[in-house]
Amino acid sequence: MSQTISLGTSFSRPIVQAAWVAAAAFLLALASLLIQPVFGRAVLWPANAVLAGVLLRHQAPIRPLSWALMGAGLVLARLGLGVVPPRALADGLADLAGVWVLWIILARFWPLDNLRTPRAVIRMLLAGLAAAATTVAIGLLAGFWRPAAAALEAVASGLLGQWLGYCIFLLPVLLLPKMEIPGVDRRHRDRGPLRHLGNWPARMPGLLLAASLALCFLLGGPGALLLPFAALVYCAHAYQQWTAAWLALLSALGVLLGFDAGWTLVPDLLANLSAWTRISLQLGVLLLMIVPLLMSSALAARGDLIVSLNRALDHDDLTQALSRPAFTRGAQEYLRRIPPAPYGNGLMMLDIDHFKQLNDQHGHAAGDNVLCEFSRTIREAIRPEDLFGRLGGEEFGLVLPDCSLEDTAEIAERLRSCVEKIRLYHDSDEPLRITVSIGVAHDRQGLPASLDKLLAYADQALYRAKRQGRNRYCVHGAEEAGPG
């Protein structure tokens, strides 16, 4: 869905999108150029990765006008900082081509439909490599990198630097929470590193990572990167994917900037490294990023699979109501809660009237539609904490925690009225109409509070409602049924 700003006309939307993208390209390139002295010897360029991440999060077709103005923004940022026009034009077009290649791969051919899988991370890494190769190739064609003068190691270092930028910045940008209106599904959204501050055991992986980075700079040497690598693997196992990705980003930047700033015992380490040794450092940082990212995505996919399997086990496949075991387990937890609920707990048994007759007359497909619509109606009418489950056939159970007997009876009448308004059309112009009979029990009626006893009492009230004419509710222990 397009997230461009609507000005009321279809003509204005491409212009607004193009202006927005051009401004983002200009600002990102300008910021990257301003901090380039910091990243210079590490050959790291973050603008392309962040811009590509912004475009992929935009989730809208990028029009030719947007690409043209994006390229203009990349060139103007360089011109504004005094880069000579031919070099500014060549570098801007090279960056634009790299971003376009990555966007076309991940938006058209390998869409990142689910970032919580290793496959998505591998696609992202391969697309980043293709984008980096495109940028370097266009730079070579422009004549600024002459293979004879720059040599193979300079080209390899430039390629790894560009790819490193995509590996470091792209996934964390894509995993940033979206600014959306309330109502978005937040079940799989991580709240980031701050969520762990109040829990000492959860702080341990982060503290170990900080300690390992400090040791990395204190010890130096070829094996120094193994220290934060082990800690990042631990973080990937302990934290959610969003947190692991940002910790990997900060660690990679810390290693590169720390070596460049002379934080190690060997002063100005990057300046004293040979070209191939610098390439080895870049490869080490790539490994420092890629393995934890793949591990955290694999664990996220495993967690999602477990959640979906648990949901499949706990919910009825047809009606999406709780299965009988899940309903029983949840109801017992409510009844055994300490301290008990102030108003007690209400329980209902609901049975669709004349369901067997409806099945015989209209077929099982119509019966399935009735069950689904009935379940949807009840689920929309109850509170999130209420437990609604299918106990078998057309019989359902409902537990209302912290709900008085009077409120339980009022809810039963409201549910009966909602079901009575259901209209379903199935192979006929005449709608199918259904009603429900409800039996009500409450654990504050002087009854034994065990679930089996409450279900038995609610079942007795249910059959009394059926004997009195159906389409009504009866409360256990009361002489009269509710409205019908």
Backbone torsions as a table, in degrees:
resi	resn	phi	psi	omega
1	MET	NA	133.5	-178.7
2	SER	-67.6	139.1	177.7
3	GLN	-113.0	17.3	177.7
4	THR	-68.7	156.2	-178.3
5	ILE	-73.6	131.2	-178.7
6	SER	-90.2	123.7	175.2
7	LEU	-107.5	13.1	173.3
8	GLY	96.5	-10.9	179.0
9	THR	-131.6	148.6	179.8
10	SER	-68.3	-25.6	-179.5
11	PHE	-70.1	-33.6	-175.0
12	SER	-74.6	-25.0	-173.4
13	ARG	-64.5	-46.2	177.2
14	PRO	-60.0	-35.7	-179.7
15	ILE	-67.7	-43.6	179.3
16	VAL	-64.1	-43.0	179.0
17	GLN	-61.6	-45.3	-178.4
18	ALA	-63.1	-42.2	179.7
19	ALA	-65.0	-40.5	-179.8
20	TRP	-64.2	-45.0	-178.8
21	VAL	-68.2	-40.0	179.6
22	ALA	-63.3	-41.8	178.6
23	ALA	-63.4	-41.7	178.4
24	ALA	-62.6	-44.0	179.5
25	ALA	-62.2	-44.4	-179.4
26	PHE	-61.8	-48.0	-176.9
27	LEU	-66.4	-41.1	-179.8
28	LEU	-67.1	-43.1	178.4
29	ALA	-65.2	-41.2	179.3
30	LEU	-62.1	-45.0	178.9
31	ALA	-62.8	-41.2	-179.9
32	SER	-65.6	-37.5	178.5
33	LEU	-68.0	-37.4	-179.3
34	LEU	-66.6	-33.3	179.2
35	ILE	-97.6	7.2	-178.4
36	GLN	-59.4	-35.4	175.6
37	PRO	-56.5	-29.0	178.5
38	VAL	-73.3	-40.8	-175.3
39	PHE	-95.0	-0.6	-168.7
40	GLY	-54.1	-54.2	-175.6
41	ARG	-76.3	-17.1	174.5
42	ALA	-85.3	-4.8	-179.0
43	VAL	49.4	55.2	-178.5
44	LEU	-118.7	128.8	-176.7
45	TRP	-128.8	100.7	-173.9
46	PRO	-79.5	-18.1	-171.0
47	ALA	-59.2	-44.7	-175.7
48	ASN	-62.4	-43.6	-177.7
49	ALA	-66.5	-44.6	-179.3
50	VAL	-65.4	-42.3	178.7
51	LEU	-62.9	-42.8	178.1
52	ALA	-63.4	-40.6	177.4
53	GLY	-62.2	-40.7	178.5
54	VAL	-62.6	-42.7	-179.7
55	LEU	-65.6	-40.7	180.0
56	LEU	-68.5	-35.6	176.0
57	ARG	-68.7	-26.6	-179.1
58	HIS	-62.4	-33.5	174.6
59	GLN	55.8	39.2	176.7
60	ALA	-136.7	152.0	175.8
61	PRO	-58.5	133.3	177.7
62	ILE	-94.0	117.5	-173.4
63	ARG	-81.7	160.0	179.6
64	PRO	-54.8	-38.7	178.0
65	LEU	-59.8	-38.7	178.8
66	SER	-64.9	-42.4	178.9
67	TRP	-64.1	-40.4	-179.6
68	ALA	-63.3	-46.6	-179.9
69	LEU	-70.5	-29.1	175.4
70	MET	-63.8	-45.2	176.3
71	GLY	-61.3	-39.5	177.8
72	ALA	-62.6	-39.6	178.0
73	GLY	-63.4	-40.7	178.8
74	LEU	-65.2	-37.9	179.7
75	VAL	-72.9	-44.6	-178.0
76	LEU	-62.0	-35.2	178.5
77	ALA	-61.1	-39.1	179.3
78	ARG	-72.4	-41.6	178.1
79	LEU	-62.4	-36.9	-179.8
80	GLY	-65.0	-22.5	179.4
81	LEU	-103.9	15.9	171.0
82	GLY	89.4	11.4	176.1
83	VAL	-71.5	138.7	-178.9
84	VAL	-62.2	143.6	-173.5
85	PRO	-53.8	-45.9	-179.8
86	PRO	-60.8	-41.8	179.8
87	ARG	-69.5	-40.3	178.2
88	ALA	-61.2	-41.8	180.0
89	LEU	-66.0	-44.7	-178.6
90	ALA	-64.8	-45.7	-179.1
91	ASP	-66.6	-40.3	179.0
92	GLY	-63.0	-43.8	179.4
93	LEU	-68.5	-35.3	177.8
94	ALA	-64.5	-43.9	177.2
95	ASP	-63.6	-42.7	179.7
96	LEU	-61.0	-42.3	179.5
97	ALA	-63.4	-41.8	178.2
98	GLY	-62.5	-44.6	178.6
99	VAL	-63.1	-40.6	-179.8
100	TRP	-64.2	-42.0	179.5
101	VAL	-62.2	-45.8	179.9
102	LEU	-64.4	-42.3	-179.1
103	TRP	-64.4	-43.3	-177.3
104	ILE	-67.0	-34.0	179.4
105	ILE	-70.2	-48.6	-173.2
106	LEU	-84.3	-18.1	178.4
107	ALA	-96.3	-26.5	-175.3
108	ARG	-111.4	-47.9	-171.5
109	PHE	-97.1	-42.6	179.7
110	TRP	-123.3	69.3	-176.1
111	PRO	-63.2	140.2	179.4
112	LEU	-87.6	72.7	-176.4
113	ASP	-69.4	-24.8	-180.0
114	ASN	-148.5	107.4	-178.2
115	LEU	-72.7	-12.0	-176.5
116	ARG	-89.2	39.7	176.5
117	THR	-139.8	147.9	175.8
118	PRO	-61.0	-31.9	180.0
119	ARG	-59.7	-41.5	179.7
120	ALA	-64.6	-39.9	179.6
121	VAL	-66.7	-40.8	178.4
122	ILE	-64.0	-42.7	176.6
123	ARG	-59.5	-42.5	179.9
124	MET	-62.6	-42.8	-179.1
125	LEU	-66.9	-42.2	179.2
126	LEU	-67.8	-39.8	177.1
127	ALA	-64.7	-38.1	176.4
128	GLY	-63.3	-38.2	176.9
129	LEU	-64.6	-42.5	178.0
130	ALA	-63.1	-41.1	179.2
131	ALA	-65.7	-42.5	178.6
132	ALA	-62.6	-42.5	178.7
133	ALA	-63.4	-37.5	178.1
134	THR	-63.6	-46.0	-179.6
135	THR	-61.8	-45.3	-179.4
136	VAL	-66.6	-40.3	-179.3
137	ALA	-62.7	-43.3	179.4
138	ILE	-67.3	-36.0	174.5
139	GLY	-61.7	-39.0	176.9
140	LEU	-66.7	-43.0	-179.7
141	LEU	-64.3	-31.6	179.8
142	ALA	-71.5	-12.8	174.7
143	GLY	92.7	2.2	-178.7
144	PHE	-83.7	-23.4	174.4
145	TRP	-111.8	97.7	179.2
146	ARG	-87.7	119.6	-175.9
147	PRO	-54.3	-35.1	-178.0
148	ALA	-67.2	-37.6	-176.8
149	ALA	-86.4	-44.0	-175.3
150	ALA	-78.9	-25.4	178.9
151	ALA	71.2	164.6	-174.9
152	LEU	-63.8	-37.0	-176.4
153	GLU	-65.8	-32.6	178.5
154	ALA	-68.3	-40.3	177.8
155	VAL	-65.5	-43.7	179.1
156	ALA	-63.1	-40.9	179.1
157	SER	-66.0	-39.3	176.7
158	GLY	-64.3	-41.1	178.9
159	LEU	-63.6	-45.8	-180.0
160	LEU	-66.3	-35.4	178.5
161	GLY	-64.6	-43.2	176.8
162	GLN	-63.9	-44.1	-179.5
163	TRP	-66.3	-37.8	178.2
164	LEU	-61.1	-37.7	176.9
165	GLY	-60.7	-43.3	178.0
166	TYR	-66.4	-41.1	-178.9
167	CYS	-65.7	-36.2	-176.0
168	ILE	-77.0	-44.2	-167.2
169	PHE	-101.6	-27.6	-168.0
170	LEU	-66.7	-53.1	-176.1
171	LEU	-64.0	-45.3	176.6
172	PRO	-58.3	-36.8	176.9
173	VAL	-65.4	-42.6	-180.0
174	LEU	-66.5	-28.7	-177.9
175	LEU	-87.8	-3.3	177.7
176	LEU	-59.2	140.5	177.3
177	PRO	-61.1	140.3	179.4
178	LYS	-82.7	143.5	175.3
179	MET	-85.1	97.3	-176.8
180	GLU	-127.3	166.0	177.1
181	ILE	-69.4	151.9	178.9
182	PRO	-56.6	147.3	-178.6
183	GLY	116.9	-13.1	177.6
184	VAL	-68.2	149.3	-179.9
185	ASP	-72.4	117.4	-177.2
186	ARG	-110.0	18.7	-174.3
187	ARG	-65.4	-32.7	-175.9
188	HIS	-107.6	17.5	-176.7
189	ARG	-91.9	129.2	178.2
190	ASP	-91.5	144.7	-178.1
191	ARG	-92.7	6.3	172.6
192	GLY	88.7	-176.4	-174.4
193	PRO	-60.6	-30.9	-176.5
194	LEU	-64.1	-20.4	-179.3
195	ARG	-65.0	-16.6	-175.9
196	HIS	-96.9	-5.2	-171.5
197	LEU	-65.9	-29.3	-177.4
198	GLY	-87.1	4.4	-174.9
199	ASN	-127.4	107.5	-176.2
200	TRP	-59.2	-46.9	178.1
201	PRO	-59.1	-34.1	-179.7
202	ALA	-74.0	-19.5	177.7
203	ARG	-75.4	-20.7	-170.2
204	MET	-57.3	-47.6	178.9
205	PRO	-58.8	-40.8	178.7
206	GLY	-65.4	-39.7	177.9
207	LEU	-65.8	-39.5	176.6
208	LEU	-64.4	-36.4	177.5
209	LEU	-64.1	-44.8	178.4
210	ALA	-61.4	-41.9	179.3
211	ALA	-65.7	-38.8	-179.5
212	SER	-67.4	-35.7	177.0
213	LEU	-66.3	-39.7	177.3
214	ALA	-62.4	-43.1	177.9
215	LEU	-65.6	-33.6	178.2
216	CYS	-58.1	-43.3	-179.2
217	PHE	-77.1	-33.5	-179.2
218	LEU	-70.6	-40.9	-175.9
219	LEU	-84.4	-42.0	-176.4
220	GLY	64.4	-164.2	176.7
221	GLY	85.9	172.2	-174.9
222	PRO	-63.8	-30.6	-175.4
223	GLY	-92.1	7.7	-174.0
224	ALA	-63.8	-34.0	-177.2
225	LEU	-68.0	-19.0	178.8
226	LEU	-67.7	-23.8	-178.6
227	LEU	-67.9	-55.7	175.9
228	PRO	-68.2	-25.3	178.5
229	PHE	-61.0	-48.1	179.6
230	ALA	-62.9	-40.7	179.6
231	ALA	-66.5	-37.0	178.6
232	LEU	-67.2	-37.5	175.6
233	VAL	-61.8	-40.3	176.7
234	TYR	-63.6	-42.4	178.1
235	CYS	-63.5	-40.0	178.9
236	ALA	-62.3	-32.5	178.3
237	HIS	-77.5	-33.9	-172.4
238	ALA	-90.0	-30.8	-172.1
239	TYR	-109.2	168.9	175.7
240	GLN	-72.8	167.2	-173.3
241	GLN	-62.2	-41.7	-179.4
242	TRP	-58.5	-47.3	-179.1
243	THR	-65.0	-44.9	-178.8
244	ALA	-62.1	-40.0	-179.1
245	ALA	-64.8	-42.3	-179.0
246	TRP	-73.0	-34.0	174.8
247	LEU	-66.1	-37.5	176.6
248	ALA	-65.2	-41.4	177.7
249	LEU	-59.8	-49.7	-178.9
250	LEU	-63.6	-36.5	-180.0
251	SER	-67.6	-43.9	179.5
252	ALA	-63.1	-44.1	177.3
253	LEU	-64.3	-40.0	179.3
254	GLY	-61.3	-42.0	179.8
255	VAL	-65.5	-48.9	-177.8
256	LEU	-64.0	-48.5	-177.7
257	LEU	-71.1	-34.5	178.9
258	GLY	-65.3	-43.4	177.1
259	PHE	-64.5	-39.8	-177.2
260	ASP	-69.7	-34.0	-178.3
261	ALA	-84.4	-1.6	178.3
262	GLY	80.0	29.9	179.0
263	TRP	-72.3	-16.7	-179.9
264	THR	-80.0	168.0	177.4
265	LEU	-67.7	-20.6	174.1
266	VAL	-90.3	110.6	-173.7
267	PRO	-66.3	141.7	175.7
268	ASP	48.7	58.1	-171.0
269	LEU	-61.7	-45.7	-176.5
270	LEU	-63.7	-34.4	-179.2
271	ALA	-66.9	-30.7	-177.8
272	ASN	-89.9	-3.5	-179.0
273	LEU	-82.0	145.2	171.4
274	SER	-72.7	167.7	-177.1
275	ALA	-59.7	-45.6	-177.1
276	TRP	-72.3	-29.4	175.4
277	THR	-69.4	-35.5	175.9
278	ARG	-65.4	-38.3	176.4
279	ILE	-62.7	-39.7	177.7
280	SER	-62.0	-38.8	177.6
281	LEU	-64.8	-41.5	178.4
282	GLN	-62.3	-42.0	177.7
283	LEU	-63.7	-38.5	177.4
284	GLY	-62.8	-41.0	178.1
285	VAL	-68.1	-36.0	174.8
286	LEU	-59.1	-46.1	177.8
287	LEU	-63.1	-38.0	178.0
288	LEU	-58.7	-32.1	-179.4
289	MET	-87.0	-48.2	-165.4
290	ILE	-68.2	-45.3	-176.1
291	VAL	-62.2	-49.4	176.9
292	PRO	-61.7	-36.1	178.6
293	LEU	-63.6	-44.5	178.7
294	LEU	-65.5	-40.6	-179.0
295	MET	-66.4	-44.7	-179.3
296	SER	-65.7	-36.4	178.1
297	SER	-69.2	-37.4	177.6
298	ALA	-64.6	-41.8	177.9
299	LEU	-67.5	-36.6	177.5
300	ALA	-64.4	-42.9	178.3
301	ALA	-63.9	-39.6	177.3
302	ARG	-63.3	-42.2	178.5
303	GLY	-63.4	-41.5	178.2
304	ASP	-63.1	-39.0	178.8
305	LEU	-64.2	-41.9	179.1
306	ILE	-63.5	-42.0	179.0
307	VAL	-62.0	-45.0	-179.2
308	SER	-66.7	-36.6	177.5
309	LEU	-67.4	-41.6	177.5
310	ASN	-63.4	-38.6	178.1
311	ARG	-65.4	-41.1	178.7
312	ALA	-63.0	-37.1	178.9
313	LEU	-72.3	-33.8	-173.7
314	ASP	-89.7	-7.5	-176.4
315	HIS	-126.4	145.5	174.6
316	ASP	-70.2	130.5	-173.3
317	ASP	-64.4	-35.4	-175.9
318	LEU	-79.9	-50.9	-170.7
319	THR	-98.0	-11.2	-176.1
320	GLN	63.9	9.7	170.5
321	ALA	-77.3	164.4	177.4
322	LEU	-61.3	145.0	173.1
323	SER	-70.7	164.7	-178.1
324	ARG	-59.8	-45.1	178.5
325	PRO	-62.3	-41.1	-179.5
326	ALA	-67.4	-39.7	178.0
327	PHE	-63.3	-45.5	-180.0
328	THR	-62.7	-42.9	-179.6
329	ARG	-63.6	-45.6	179.7
330	GLY	-66.8	-39.4	179.6
331	ALA	-64.5	-41.0	178.9
332	GLN	-65.2	-35.6	176.8
333	GLU	-64.0	-40.3	177.8
334	TYR	-65.1	-44.1	-176.6
335	LEU	-69.3	-27.8	-178.5
336	ARG	-95.6	8.0	-175.1
337	ARG	-63.2	137.7	178.3
338	ILE	-124.5	122.2	-1.9
339	PRO	-73.4	159.1	-178.8
340	PRO	-66.5	160.0	179.2
341	ALA	-63.0	136.8	-177.0
342	PRO	-55.7	-39.2	-177.4
343	TYR	-98.3	3.2	-177.9
344	GLY	81.2	-170.6	-176.2
345	ASN	-129.3	130.3	175.6
346	GLY	-95.0	153.0	179.5
347	LEU	-140.2	138.6	179.0
348	MET	-128.8	148.8	166.4
349	MET	-114.4	127.7	-178.0
350	LEU	-118.8	134.8	-178.3
351	ASP	-136.3	124.4	179.6
352	ILE	-70.6	128.4	-175.0
353	ASP	-73.0	138.6	174.2
354	HIS	54.6	36.6	-176.7
355	PHE	-68.5	-39.2	179.2
356	LYS	-62.1	-41.0	178.1
357	GLN	-63.9	-40.2	178.1
358	LEU	-63.1	-41.3	177.9
359	ASN	-62.3	-43.2	-178.3
360	ASP	-66.3	-37.0	-175.7
361	GLN	-81.1	-37.8	-171.3
362	HIS	-115.1	-6.6	178.3
363	GLY	95.2	164.3	-175.7
364	HIS	-70.7	-27.0	177.5
365	ALA	-63.0	-42.5	177.1
366	ALA	-64.8	-40.0	178.2
367	GLY	-62.1	-40.3	177.4
368	ASP	-63.8	-40.7	177.9
369	ASN	-62.9	-38.9	178.9
370	VAL	-64.0	-45.0	180.0
371	LEU	-61.4	-42.7	-179.4
372	CYS	-65.4	-45.5	-178.7
373	GLU	-68.1	-38.4	176.5
374	PHE	-61.0	-47.0	-179.7
375	SER	-62.9	-43.9	179.6
376	ARG	-61.3	-42.2	-179.4
377	THR	-61.8	-44.6	-179.1
378	ILE	-67.3	-44.2	-177.3
379	ARG	-63.3	-34.2	178.6
380	GLU	-75.0	-18.8	-175.3
381	ALA	-96.2	-6.4	-176.0
382	ILE	-109.4	172.4	-179.8
383	ARG	-80.3	158.9	178.8
384	PRO	-59.7	-33.0	-177.1
385	GLU	-82.8	-9.8	179.0
386	ASP	-72.5	147.8	-179.3
387	LEU	-105.1	120.8	179.6
388	PHE	-122.3	119.9	-176.4
389	GLY	-135.5	154.5	175.5
390	ARG	-93.6	118.6	-176.3
391	LEU	-91.0	-16.2	179.3
392	GLY	151.8	134.1	177.8
393	GLY	58.1	-124.8	179.5
394	GLU	-99.4	16.4	-177.3
395	GLU	-104.4	131.5	-176.2
396	PHE	-129.0	157.3	176.4
397	GLY	-122.2	151.9	179.9
398	LEU	-142.4	125.5	176.4
399	VAL	-110.0	129.9	-179.6
400	LEU	-115.0	94.2	-178.6
401	PRO	-70.5	146.5	178.1
402	ASP	51.7	54.1	-177.2
403	CYS	-137.6	125.2	-178.1
404	SER	-69.2	166.3	178.7
405	LEU	-62.2	-41.6	179.7
406	GLU	-63.0	-44.4	178.3
407	ASP	-66.1	-36.6	178.3
408	THR	-62.4	-41.4	178.1
409	ALA	-65.3	-40.0	178.3
410	GLU	-64.9	-39.2	178.2
411	ILE	-66.3	-39.5	177.9
412	ALA	-58.6	-43.6	178.8
413	GLU	-65.4	-40.3	179.1
414	ARG	-64.4	-40.9	177.8
415	LEU	-65.1	-41.7	178.1
416	ARG	-59.1	-42.0	-179.6
417	SER	-67.1	-40.5	178.6
418	CYS	-62.1	-43.1	-179.4
419	VAL	-66.6	-36.7	-179.4
420	GLU	-63.1	-24.6	-178.7
421	LYS	-87.1	-4.3	-179.3
422	ILE	-66.4	134.7	174.9
423	ARG	-129.9	122.9	179.2
424	LEU	-124.1	137.2	178.9
425	TYR	-109.5	128.1	-177.8
426	HIS	-146.6	104.5	177.1
427	ASP	55.3	30.8	-179.4
428	SER	-165.8	153.1	175.6
429	ASP	-77.8	-16.9	179.0
430	GLU	-86.9	128.0	-178.3
431	PRO	-74.0	148.6	171.8
432	LEU	-80.8	132.8	178.6
433	ARG	-118.4	140.6	-179.2
434	ILE	-129.8	157.9	173.4
435	THR	-133.9	169.5	-177.0
436	VAL	-136.8	143.0	171.4
437	SER	-106.8	139.4	-171.6
438	ILE	-130.5	132.3	171.3
439	GLY	-108.8	132.8	-173.5
440	VAL	-117.6	135.6	171.9
441	ALA	-137.0	159.7	-178.7
442	HIS	-144.3	141.4	-175.3
443	ASP	-79.7	4.0	175.1
444	ARG	-106.9	17.4	179.6
445	GLN	-92.6	16.9	-175.5
446	GLY	78.3	16.7	-178.4
447	LEU	-94.6	155.1	170.5
448	PRO	-58.1	134.8	-171.3
449	ALA	-86.8	5.5	178.7
450	SER	-67.9	150.0	-176.7
451	LEU	-62.8	-41.4	-179.1
452	ASP	-60.1	-42.3	179.3
453	LYS	-66.6	-43.0	179.7
454	LEU	-63.1	-40.9	177.2
455	LEU	-63.4	-39.7	179.1
456	ALA	-64.4	-43.0	179.4
457	TYR	-66.6	-40.9	177.9
458	ALA	-65.4	-35.3	178.3
459	ASP	-66.7	-39.7	175.9
460	GLN	-62.0	-43.1	178.2
461	ALA	-64.8	-35.3	178.8
462	LEU	-62.9	-46.7	-178.5
463	TYR	-68.9	-27.9	174.0
464	ARG	-67.8	-37.8	176.3
465	ALA	-64.1	-36.8	178.6
466	LYS	-69.3	-41.1	179.8
467	ARG	-64.9	-28.2	-178.0
468	GLN	-87.7	6.6	173.2
469	GLY	122.8	-0.6	179.5
470	ARG	66.0	178.7	-178.7
471	ASN	53.0	47.7	180.0
472	ARG	-160.4	170.9	174.0
473	TYR	-120.0	150.8	175.0
474	CYS	-128.3	140.9	177.4
475	VAL	-101.5	131.0	179.4
476	HIS	-60.6	129.2	179.6
477	GLY	94.1	-14.1	177.7
478	ALA	-94.5	150.1	-175.4
479	GLU	-81.4	-34.6	-173.4
480	GLU	-107.7	150.0	175.5
481	ALA	-84.2	160.5	175.0
482	GLY	-73.4	176.7	-176.4
483	PRO	-55.3	145.1	178.5
484	GLY	-148.6	NA	NA
